[in-house]
């Protein structure tokens, strides 16, 4: 009789252990579910903001999967930066750091091509803005300069100009523009430093540059403007709105990007943390640390 009791007890304990193990396995969160706890909810759109002026559809993950996007291919998996203009040493340093950042952010080899001079812009695509500075037609940079110069192993070619950009005659300016099907984009560093880069505004300007660059390249990989959380993929109408948006991609946008590039999420996060720490980008460092804490 005692033996029978032991058998029943053993079976009960085994069953309980099985249920416990199954329960733990079931409750284990994915990387994206874990960091979603750090997503910051979007506030109501303010007058003049991108979301106030644009009625966009929320891109679910399933919508993303069906969207047209640039895809990696064997021998075609490098991001290139194409500087266009006359850059001083501070500006060149910013471009070099942008290369380093994009390599980490996208976990892809990233290279800088030799500079092209401003003389590459014909007079017909130039204008003088209301503020008095020369501007370049952004679509010309994409169609007549970048597409023709894209290296064979390039998955993305991103132009960086020191001249201000405008997208069409009725617009005052644009921070960046991209052709998502062609895998080319361009951004200008002009407005990020209010026309004059110095040591004192270097980090502020640099943070704007990496936000806009990663945003435009994110579009090329099929990610629409984010309506999920405060995110680098949010649309922006102004520098103040760009500053409000985080350099961090939200959990949903990270899931979309990872499904296209298939990188190690924790490795990427650790490298981002190290980069932000080295460049004294304290807000972004804090966010990376918070995400890492959720993975412990």
N, C-alpha and C positions, 0 to 999 in steps of 0.2 A: 504493500500500500504506500509506504514511504517512497519507494522507487517511482510509483506512478505519479506521486506529487511532484517529485523532482522533474519528471518528464514534462508534466504540464507546465511547471514553472519555467523550465528551459524553453519550451515552445513559446510561452507568453513573452519571455525576455527577447527571444530572437525576433518575434513579430514586432515587438515594440522598437527594437533596434532598426529593423528594416523600415518601419514607418518614419522613424527619426531621420535616417539617412536619406530616404526619398524626399522627405519634407525639406531638408537642408539643400538637396540638389535642386529641388523645384524653386526654392526661394533665391538661389544664386542669381545675382543681377549681371547683365552684360555691362561692358564698359560704358556704353551710351546711356543705359538706364541709371548707372551709378552717377555719372557726372551731370545728369539732368537735374539733380538736386541743386546744382549751382547755377542753373539757368536763371537769368533775371527777367522777370515778366516785363513785357513792354508796357509803357504808360500810354494813356490816351494821346492820340496825335494832336500836336499843337498847330495852330494856324501858321501856314507857311512851310511846314515840314513835308518831307517826302510822302509819308502815308496820308497826310491831310489832303494832298493834291493828287494822289494816285490811288485808284481803287483796284488793287491787285488781288489776285486769287492766291490763297494759301497753297503752297506746293507741298503736298504730302509726299512721303517717301515713295509711294507707288507712282505718283505723278512724275517724280524725278526719274525713276527707272525707265519710264516710257519717253522721256524727253530726249531731244537731239543734243548730243554732247561730244566733246573731244574725247577720244579713247587712246589709251597707251597701246603702242604696238612694238614688237621687237625692233630695236634699232631706231625707234622714234619715241624717246622718253626723256628728253632733256628740255628744261626751261632756259630760254635765252633772254637776256636783257640787252636792248639796243639803245645806248645813249645817243641823243641827237642834240648837238649844240656845243656851246663853249662853257665848260664847267670849271669852277675854281676848285681848290683842294678840299674844302669842306663839302662841296656838292659831290665830288668824286668819292669821298669817304662815305657819304650817305648811300650812294649807289652800291658801293662794295658791301656795306652792311645789309642793304636790301637783298642783295644776292644771297648772303649768308642766311638771312631770315627766311626767304622763300624756299631755300633748300631744306630747311627744317620744317617749315609749315606744310609743304607739300611732299616732303620726303622724296624728292627727286633731284637728280643732278642739275645744278643751275650754273650758268656761265654768263660772262659779260663779253659782248662783242666790241670790237674797236669803235671809237666814237665816229659819228658822221657829223660833218659841219652844218651850220645853219644855212649855208649857201645851197643846200639840197632843196630848200623850199622856194618854189617859183613865186614871183610877186603876186600872181593872180589868186593865190590861196592865203594871202596875208591881209590883215586889216589892223587898224588902230582902234582900241577899245575906248569906251566912254571915259575910262580912267587914265587913258593916255599911253598904255603899253601896247607893244606889237603882239598880235595874236595869230595863231596858225590854225587852219581848218583841220580838225582832228581826223575826219574821214579820209582826207588826202594822205595823211601819215599811214593809215592802215592800208588803203588800196594801192597807193602808188610808191610807197617806200618799203613797208614791212613785208607785205605778202611776197614781193619780188625778191626779198633778201632772206627769207626764212631758211635756215640751214636744214639739210636733209634729215638730220636726227632730232629736229626740234618738234616737241609736242605743243609747245607754246613759245611765241615770240612777243615780248613785251617791250614797247618803246618807252623811253623816259626822256622828255624834253625839258629844257630850261626855259623855253618860251611858253607863254600862256596859250591855252587851247579854247576854241569855240566849236560847237558841233554843227550849227546852222545859223544863218543870218539873224534870226529872231531871238537867239539865245545869247546871253551875256558871256558865258564861259561854261566850261565843263571840266571836272576833275580828271575824268578818265573816259575812255570809249573802247569798246572791243567788238570784234567780229567773231561771234562764238563758233560759227561753222568753219571759219578759216584758221582759228587758233591764234589770232593776233590781237593785240591791244596796245593802248598807249595811255600814259598818264603824264602830267606836267608837275614839276616840283615848284613852279612859280608861286602859286597861291599858298602852298603849305607853309612858306616862310614869309608870306606877305611881300614877296618880291625881293627879299634880301635875307639870305641865310647867314646867321652868326653863331658863335659859340653859345650864346644865351638862349637862342630859340631852336637850337639843333635838335634836341630830343622831341620837342613838340612837333616840329616839322617832320622829323623822321617817323614818328608814330603815325602821322597822317599818311605819309608815303607808303608805309607797309600795310596800312589798312586798305587804302585804295587799290594798291597793287594786288594784294591777296583777294580782295573783293572781285576785281575784274577777272582775274584768273579763275576764281571760283565759279563765275558765270560760264566761263569757257568749258568747265567740267560739268556743266548742266544744272548748277544750283541757282534757282531764282531768288529774288529779293526775299529775305526772311521775314516772316510774320509770326514766328514762334517765340522769340525772346530777344533781348538786347544782344546783338550779334554783329560780327563784321560784315555779314551779308545783308544787313538792313540797307534800304535805299537812303540816299542823303541828298539834301538840297543846299547845304551850307557847311562851312567849316565848323561852326558850333555844333551842328548835328553830327558831323563826322567825329568830332571830339567826344560827343556823348556816347557814341557807339563804341563797343569794346573791340579790341583786336581779336579777342577770343571768338571762335565760331561756336554757336550753341550746339547742344547734343545732337539735334536733328541734322544740322548742316554738317557736323563732323561725321555722322553716320553716312550721309550722302557721299561726302568726299572719300571716305574710307572704302566705300563700295566700288569706287572707280579706280582707286590707286592701290588699295590693299597693303597698307603699311602697319607697322606695330604701333598701336595707339599709345602704350605706356612709354616706349622709347621716344616717340615724338614729343610727348608731354614733358619728359625729363629734359630733352634738348631745348624745348621752348623755355622751361624754367631757367636753365643755365644761361640762355641767351638774354632773357629779360633781366636777370641778376647782373650780368656783365655790363649791360647797357643802362642800368639804373632806371629801368622802366617799372616802377614800383607797383603800380596798379595791376599791370599785366602779370607781374611776378606773383603777386598775392593771389590772383585768380588761378594761376597754374598750380600754386601750392595747395589751394583749396581743392582743386580737382584731384591732385595726387593723394591728398588725405583721405578722399573717398574710396581710393583703390586699395588702401592698406588692409 
